[in-house]
């Protein structure tokens, strides 16, 4: 098997494990929420729905960051290699190329990390709001006999 296929298989295995554990976490959040709203007297759905939606948002934010990382790593490597090759063709010495390469690497990794965090937080916030609304609508549509 080639190196590329090996890395693709390893990536898919890790991502499937991540999805599986995330799915189990989502199911446990749902069961906790159902238990929390069924044991309350009088029924108050605001705080449990808020807690569950924040947890849902966190899980989906981490999944979005993982997916963005899978796309960002190859693109970052191509950018890094392109810049170093252009610097080499521009006539930089090897020592200057090493210094510039280290600085460029730090800049690219820092920039990519900031983008990943921003995108993950954005997805987490949207998922938290949508799940909060979905939990309130779902709970509002059920009666006490359904519990």
Secondary structure as a PSIPRED ss2 file (coil, helix, strand):
# PSIPRED VFORMAT (PSIPRED V4.0)

   1 X C   1.000  0.000  0.000
   2 X C   1.000  0.000  0.000
   3 X H   0.000  1.000  0.000
   4 X H   0.000  1.000  0.000
   5 X H   0.000  1.000  0.000
   6 X H   0.000  1.000  0.000
   7 X H   0.000  1.000  0.000
   8 X H   0.000  1.000  0.000
   9 X H   0.000  1.000  0.000
  10 X H   0.000  1.000  0.000
  11 X H   0.000  1.000  0.000
  12 X H   0.000  1.000  0.000
  13 X H   0.000  1.000  0.000
  14 X H   0.000  1.000  0.000
  15 X H   0.000  1.000  0.000
  16 X H   0.000  1.000  0.000
  17 X H   0.000  1.000  0.000
  18 X H   0.000  1.000  0.000
  19 X H   0.000  1.000  0.000
  20 X H   0.000  1.000  0.000
  21 X H   0.000  1.000  0.000
  22 X H   0.000  1.000  0.000
  23 X H   0.000  1.000  0.000
  24 X H   0.000  1.000  0.000
  25 X H   0.000  1.000  0.000
  26 X H   0.000  1.000  0.000
  27 X H   0.000  1.000  0.000
  28 X H   0.000  1.000  0.000
  29 X H   0.000  1.000  0.000
  30 X H   0.000  1.000  0.000
  31 X H   0.000  1.000  0.000
  32 X H   0.000  1.000  0.000
  33 X H   0.000  1.000  0.000
  34 X H   0.000  1.000  0.000
  35 X H   0.000  1.000  0.000
  36 X H   0.000  1.000  0.000
  37 X H   0.000  1.000  0.000
  38 X H   0.000  1.000  0.000
  39 X C   1.000  0.000  0.000
  40 X C   1.000  0.000  0.000
  41 X C   1.000  0.000  0.000
  42 X C   1.000  0.000  0.000
  43 X C   1.000  0.000  0.000
  44 X C   1.000  0.000  0.000
  45 X C   1.000  0.000  0.000
  46 X H   0.000  1.000  0.000
  47 X H   0.000  1.000  0.000
  48 X H   0.000  1.000  0.000
  49 X H   0.000  1.000  0.000
  50 X H   0.000  1.000  0.000
  51 X H   0.000  1.000  0.000
  52 X H   0.000  1.000  0.000
  53 X H   0.000  1.000  0.000
  54 X H   0.000  1.000  0.000
  55 X H   0.000  1.000  0.000
  56 X H   0.000  1.000  0.000
  57 X H   0.000  1.000  0.000
  58 X H   0.000  1.000  0.000
  59 X H   0.000  1.000  0.000
  60 X H   0.000  1.000  0.000
  61 X H   0.000  1.000  0.000
  62 X H   0.000  1.000  0.000
  63 X H   0.000  1.000  0.000
  64 X H   0.000  1.000  0.000
  65 X H   0.000  1.000  0.000
  66 X H   0.000  1.000  0.000
  67 X H   0.000  1.000  0.000
  68 X H   0.000  1.000  0.000
  69 X H   0.000  1.000  0.000
  70 X H   0.000  1.000  0.000
  71 X H   0.000  1.000  0.000
  72 X H   0.000  1.000  0.000
  73 X H   0.000  1.000  0.000
  74 X H   0.000  1.000  0.000
  75 X H   0.000  1.000  0.000
  76 X H   0.000  1.000  0.000
  77 X H   0.000  1.000  0.000
  78 X H   0.000  1.000  0.000
  79 X H   0.000  1.000  0.000
  80 X H   0.000  1.000  0.000
  81 X H   0.000  1.000  0.000
  82 X H   0.000  1.000  0.000
  83 X H   0.000  1.000  0.000
  84 X H   0.000  1.000  0.000
  85 X H   0.000  1.000  0.000
  86 X H   0.000  1.000  0.000
  87 X H   0.000  1.000  0.000
  88 X H   0.000  1.000  0.000
  89 X H   0.000  1.000  0.000
  90 X C   1.000  0.000  0.000
  91 X C   1.000  0.000  0.000
  92 X C   1.000  0.000  0.000
  93 X C   1.000  0.000  0.000
  94 X H   0.000  1.000  0.000
  95 X H   0.000  1.000  0.000
  96 X H   0.000  1.000  0.000
  97 X H   0.000  1.000  0.000
  98 X H   0.000  1.000  0.000
  99 X H   0.000  1.000  0.000
 100 X H   0.000  1.000  0.000
 101 X H   0.000  1.000  0.000
 102 X H   0.000  1.000  0.000
 103 X H   0.000  1.000  0.000
 104 X H   0.000  1.000  0.000
 105 X H   0.000  1.000  0.000
 106 X H   0.000  1.000  0.000
 107 X H   0.000  1.000  0.000
 108 X H   0.000  1.000  0.000
 109 X H   0.000  1.000  0.000
 110 X H   0.000  1.000  0.000
 111 X H   0.000  1.000  0.000
 112 X H   0.000  1.000  0.000
 113 X H   0.000  1.000  0.000
 114 X H   0.000  1.000  0.000
 115 X H   0.000  1.000  0.000
 116 X H   0.000  1.000  0.000
 117 X H   0.000  1.000  0.000
 118 X H   0.000  1.000  0.000
 119 X H   0.000  1.000  0.000
 120 X H   0.000  1.000  0.000
 121 X H   0.000  1.000  0.000
 122 X H   0.000  1.000  0.000
 123 X H   0.000  1.000  0.000
 124 X H   0.000  1.000  0.000
 125 X H   0.000  1.000  0.000
 126 X H   0.000  1.000  0.000
 127 X H   0.000  1.000  0.000
 128 X H   0.000  1.000  0.000
 129 X H   0.000  1.000  0.000
 130 X H   0.000  1.000  0.000
 131 X H   0.000  1.000  0.000
 132 X H   0.000  1.000  0.000
 133 X H   0.000  1.000  0.000
 134 X H   0.000  1.000  0.000
 135 X H   0.000  1.000  0.000
 136 X H   0.000  1.000  0.000
 137 X H   0.000  1.000  0.000
 138 X H   0.000  1.000  0.000
 139 X H   0.000  1.000  0.000
 140 X H   0.000  1.000  0.000
 141 X C   1.000  0.000  0.000
 142 X C   1.000  0.000  0.000
 143 X C   1.000  0.000  0.000
 144 X H   0.000  1.000  0.000
 145 X H   0.000  1.000  0.000
 146 X H   0.000  1.000  0.000
 147 X C   1.000  0.000  0.000
